[in-house]
Structures are given as structure tokens and as C-alpha cells.
């Protein structure tokens, strides 16, 4: 359609010019003594137009000839850049394919374009690292540091490669340099988390976890697992006095206290320094809010705390949380400590009924042994050693099954 429009415009212009020249009867005289040239006005106009066109094309040709070296140089530069881009692309693909030697060679070929030197150096550094060529890797990283725009990428790459080599101090140094030069982004925080765990910097790890949790940048199970490892290590570390341990426990947030393993680690730390009453308070606070089987078992083992006090709390938790096997077993143990043999047997039989297995047999065997019922104790010991649960097909029939009224209760 465009060609048709241009053709119509040209034809219209030619027709208009022909009609205009038809009514133009003037002459143009050119005097050049001793010569005189007379031409019609129409021919003079055509000569001027032709002369202008010839001059224009002559100037264009001269300009093209003048710019020819520049154009050749630009063409070669464009070809060199295209070749460098192809080399960098193929180098990245070779790195992903696991062809690390080829990736390093192609990345080196891409260095002819200075704008790609930073990216090419980082690709070559990763390839050299995969080939366990530490010297070449460090040389590539150093060259990438001086390239414009590659500084952040060089620090992140240095941190990642240091973590792969189990060098958390070097990784943390790179991340700290990155933090000093700008805001902390999520990938740097994740790298910092891994480095702090390798370096066993548990306090720093908890601070990083808090920031990641605030940004919702990690799955909840991963955050929970990291907190458990950190607090177990912190509470397992030697403490000079109870005040230091109490201060650490008081610094726990509500979300930290909702993790059973964290409360357990704090309670065991209190027991180690001879403060079982504080361990009991920590466990009671947790069990009043929720039921936790591992805390119930630990609470029953705090023999330094009066058994009657623990028994009252366990009865209250039974009312709150129902008949759980671990809670019933703890009640049986506490009743045995208080010398309430009948109640102890009743609770342990209920616990066995709720969760049959060797541990239930062992608890009953110890109770019967303390009560002097040697034959029944030996039978239970044999069942615990054989790993037979109550109600299993290979179980030996027992005389002391759970009474009907007890089971109904």
C-alpha cells in the first residue's frame, strides 16, 4: 500500500510540473564574454535540479569514503563483541553442563569485550573451583573485583565458593564487606546463615534468623530446625553462674518458647548447674500452654523437685490434655516415688494399654521389682528384652492386664 501511495504522489508531481512548464515561456541568458548562452527557463530549472542532485551524490560519496576506516573499525568491534557474547553464552552453558575446562576457556575468550570481563571472570572462577584449581579460581576472582558493576557479584561468588570449601570465616568476611557497601539482600542473609552455622556463631545465627523470619524468606520448618540447633548449642555451653543462664532463658521470645526442644535444652541446662527448680518452672510454663511428650518425660525425671508437687501438676495436665501414654507413665513413676504402689501400677498399666511396647514393660518391671513381686518383674523384663508389645501375637499372656474399671476410667 505504501508503494502505491508513493507512486501516485510521484505521478501527480510529474503531471503538475509538466503543466507548470507548459505555461512558462521565459528565457534564461548566461553571459560569459565572449560567449552568450540562451536557454528556456524550464531547461534552466532542470539543469539546476540535475546539478544539485549530482553535487549531493558527490558529497555523499566523499563522506562515505572519509568515514570508511571508522565504519570498518565499528564493524570489527561489533563482530568482536558478538563473538565475545557467543563465547560467554557457551561458557555459561558449558558450566551448567559440567564441562568446566571448556567453560573456563570460553570465558577467557569473552574477555576481549571489556564490558563482559566481569561476568566472564566469575564464570571462569566457578569453573576453576569445580576443577579444584584454587590458585586459578582466586586469580579470576581478583580480576573480577576490578571490573565495573561486578563487585557485588564477586563478593557473593566468593562467599558461596568459600562455603563449599568449608571456609566460613572467609565467607563471613565477604558478606560483611557486602553489607558495609549497601543493604542486605536475602541471598546474602541465607549465605550468612550457613556460614554462621559452620562457624558455630550461634548468637549471630539467631540474629540472622530473626531478620529472615521477619522478611518471610525461609520456610517455617527450616527456621525451627535452625533455632533448635542454635539453642541446644547455646544452652549446652558451660555457664559460669545461674544468672547468665537465667538471662539467656529470659531473652527467649514467645515463638522460641513455643518450641519444645528449646524448652527442653534450657531445662537440661538448669539441671546441669544445679537449679532443678528453675528447670521445673520452665517445663511447667510450657506444659500449661500445650502438651509436649518430651517435656513430660523430662519433668518426671526431676527427682530433686518434690514428687508430690510434680504429681499435682501432672494430674492437672491430665485433666487438660487427656490420657496420653507419656503422661500416664510419668504419673506412674511419680506415684512410685511417693510409695503409692497401687496408683503407680494402675497408671503404668493404662500407659501400656495406650502405647504397648518394650518401654512400658520395662517401667512395669522396675515397679514390680521395687514392690518385691519378683516373678512378675522377671516376666516383664523378658518381654522388654524381646521387644514384644502388649497385645502382640507373640506376647506371653499376662495375669495383670488392665482392669476393666481402670481402662474405662
N, C-alpha and C positions, 0 to 999 in steps of 0.2 A: 504493500500500500504506500509505503514511503517513497518508493521509486516512481510510482505513478504520479504522485503529487509533485516530485521534483521535475519529472518530465513535462508535466503541464505548465509548471512555472517557467521552465526554460523556453518552451514553445511560445508561451504568452509574451515573454520578454523579447524574443526574436521578432515576433509579429509587431509588437509595439515599436521596436527600434526601426524596423523596415518602414512602417507607416510614418515615423517621425522623419526619417531621412528622405522620404518621398516629397515632403513639403519644404525641404531645406535646399535652397538654390544658391547659397553663398559660396564664395571662393576664399582660399587662403593663399597669400603670396609670401614666399620665402625669398628674401633678398640676400644674396651672398656675392657682392661685386667680384667679378663682372657677370655673375650669374643671377638669374631670376627664375624661380620655380613657382608655378601657379597650379594649385590643386583645389579640388572641391572641398567644401567643409566636411562633407561626410567621409571622404578619404582621409582627411587630416585627423578626424576623430578616431578612425580605425587604426591609423598609424600610431597615434598616441597610446591607444589601448594595447596594441601589439608591443610597442616599445616598453610600456610599463610591465607587461607580463614577462617579457624577455629579461628585463632588469631584475624583476623579483626572483625568477628562477635562477638567474646567475648568482644573486646574493645567497639564496638558499643553498646552492651547490658549494659556494665558497665557505659558508658557515658549517656545512656538513664536513667538508674537508678539514676545516680548522678544528672541529670537535672530534674528529676520528680517533686520535690517541686516547682521549678521555672515554669515549664510548667503548673502545677496546678494553681499556682498563676496568671500566664498570662491568663489562661482560665477563671478564676473567674473575673479578671479585664475586660476581653473582654465581658463577659456576663453582668457585671455591666454597662459597657459603652453602650452596645446595649440596655439594659433596660432603661438607662437614656435617650438615643436618642429617644426611643419609647415614653417615658413619655413626653419629650419636644415636640415631634411632636403632640401627642394627646392633650397636653395642648394648643398649638397654635390653633389647630382645635377647641377645646372647647371655646377658646376666641372668635374666629370668629363666632361660633355658638351662642354666648351669654350665655353660661353656665359658668359663671365667677367663681363660687365656685369650680367646677371641674377643671377649668383651673389653679386656684391657687394651688390646691392640687397636680395636676400632675407636675406643675412647681417646687414645693417643692421637689417632688420625684426625679426630674432630677438633684438636687444639689449634688447627690452622685458622679457625674463626675465633677471635678473641672474645666475642660475646658468648660463645658456648664453652669457654675454657673452664669456668667454674663447675658447670654440670658435668662436663666430660671428666674432670679430675675426680669428682665424687663417685662417678660410675667406676672409674679405674681403681679408686681406693677400695670400694666394696669388692670388686673382682680380686684384687690382690689379697684382701683379707680372707676371702674364701679359699684362696690357694695357700694360706698360711705364710704369706710373704710380708712380714711385719715391717721390714725396712721400706719396701716399696709402698706399702699402704701409708705409712707415716709421711713419706715424701709427697705422695699425692694429696694427702690431707693438708700438708703445709702449703702446697701450691694453690689449693682451693681457697685457703684462708685469705689470700691476697686478691682474689678476684672480686670485682664489684657485684653485689647482690647475692653472693654465695656464702656470706658469713654465718647467717642463722642455720642454713642447711649444713654447713661444715661442722658446726657445733653439735647439731642433732646427730649427724652421722658419727662424729667422734664418740658421743655418748653411747650410741647403740653398739658400735663396734667394741667399745671398752666393756660394756656389759656382757657381750658374747665371749669376751676373753676373761671374764670374771675379775675385772678391774673396777670395782665400784667407786674407788676413790677418784680415778681419772674421769669416770662418768659424772660423778657429782661435781667435779671441778668444771667440766664443760657446761653442765646445766646451770651452775652458779654464774658462770660468765654470761650465759644467755639471759639469765634473769636480770643481771645487772644492766643489760643493754636494752631491755624492753619488758613488756608484760609477759606473764607466764601463760603459755598456752597448754592445752590439755595433754598433748603428746609429751611435752617436756615434763609435766607432772607425773604422767604414768612412768616415764623413764626414771624420774627421781624416786618414785615409789619402789621400783625394782632395785635400784642402786642402794637405797637405804636399807632394804631388807637384806641384801647381800652383805652390806657393811655392818649389819645389826645395829643400825642407828634407829632404835625403836621410837624414841621421842620424836625425832624428825619424821619418821614414817607416819605416826599418828597425826601430826600436823598436816602432812600432805594428804592423808586420807580424809581429813575434815574438809579440806578445800575441794577434793574430788567429789565428796558426798554432797557438798553444797551446790556444786555445778551439775549434779546428777550425771556424772561422767563414767561411773562404773556400776556394774550390776550389784545388787544388794548382797547376794551370796559371796561375791569376791571381797566386798568391803568387810563383811562379817568375818570371813576367814582370816583376812589380814589383821583385823583387830584382835582376834583370838590369839594369833601367833605373837603379836606385839605385846599384849598384856601378860601373856604367860611368861614371856621372856623378862618383862619388867618386874613382875611380882616374884619370879624365881631368882632374880639377882639378890645378892646379900644386902641386907638392910641393917644399918648401924643401930637404929632405935625404932621404937614403935611409932614415934611421932612422924618420922619420914614416911613410913608405910601408911599411916592413917591419912597423911596429907595426900598421898597418891590416890588412896581409895576415895577420899572426898572429892578429888578432881574428876572422878568419873561422871560422865553425863548420863542423862536418863536413858538414852539409847544404848549406852555402854552397859548400864546396869541391867538392861533387858536381855543381855546375852549370858546364858547360863555358864558357859566356860569362863567368862571373865570373872563372875562372882566366885566361881569355884577356885580360880587361881588366887584371887585376893584372900579367900578364906584359908587356903592352904598356907599362904604366906604368913597370915596371922598366927596360925598354929605353929609354924616353924620358929617364930620369935617368942613363943610362949604366951600368946594372947588368944586363947581359945574362945574366951567370952566375946571378943570382937568378931571372931570368925562366925560364932553362932548368931550374933546380931545381923551380920551381913547376909547369912543364909536365910534367916527368918524374914528379913525385909523382902528378899526375892520371892520366897515361897508364899508370903502373904499376898503378893501381886499375881503370881502364876504358879503353876505346878511344874517342877523340874525334877525328873527322876534322879539325875546325877547329884543334885544338891541334897535330896532326901537321904541318899546313902551316905554322903559325907557328914550330914548332920547327926546321923545315928552313931557315927564313929567318934564324935567329940566327947570322949569319956571324961575329960576334965570339967565339963559343964554338968551340973546336977542332972541326973537321969529323970527325976520327977518333973523338972521344968521342961526338958525336951519332950517328955511323954505327953505333957499337957498340950504343947504346941502341935505335936504330931496328931493328937486326937482332933484338934481344931482343924488342921489341914485335911484330915479325913472327912470331916463334915463338909468342908468347902469343895474338895476335889474328888471325893468318892473313893471307892476301894481299888486302889492301884496296887500291883504286886510289890513294887519297891517300897511304897508307904506301909503296907501291911508287914513286910519283912522288917522294916525299921521299927515299927511298933512292937513286933515280937522280940527284937533284940533289946529294946529299952525295957520291956516288961521283965525279960530275963535278968537284966542288970538290977532291977528293983526286987527281984525274987518273986515276981508274980508268975509262977510257973504255968499255971493253968491258962492264964490270959496269953502268955507268951506262946504256948503250944497252939492255942486257938488262932492267933494271928498268923503264925507261920504256916499252919495248915491252910488257912484262907489264901495266903500268898502262894503256896504251892498249887492250890486249885486254880488261881488266876493265871499263874505263869509256871507251869511244871518244867522241871529241868534239874540238872546237877546242883545248881546253886541252892535251890530250895531244899533238896535232900541234905546238902551239907549243913545248912542252917539248922534243920531239924536234928541232924545227927549230933551237932555240938550241944544243942539244948538237951537232948536225951542223955548225953554223956554227963552234962552238968547235973542233971536230975538223978543220976545213978541208974538209969534204965539202959544197961549195957547192951542187952540183946537187940533192942530196937535201934540203939545208936549204931551198932555194928552193921545192921541191915541197911541203914540209911547211908553209912559210909560206903558200903559196897555199891549201892545204887548210884551214889555220886561219882564213884570212881569209874563205873561202867558207862556213865553218861546217859542212863535211861531216865526218861521223864515220867512223871505221874500220868497214868492212862496210856502209856505207850504199849504196843503189842508185846514187847519183850519184858515188860515190867513185872516184878515179883509182887503178888498180891500182898497188900499191907493190912494189918489189923486196925491201925489208927487212921482210917480215912476221915475226911471232913464230916463231922456230924451234920445231920440234916438241918437241925435248927440253926447251927452255926453258918452253914452255907446259905440258908435263906436269909439270915441276918445280913 
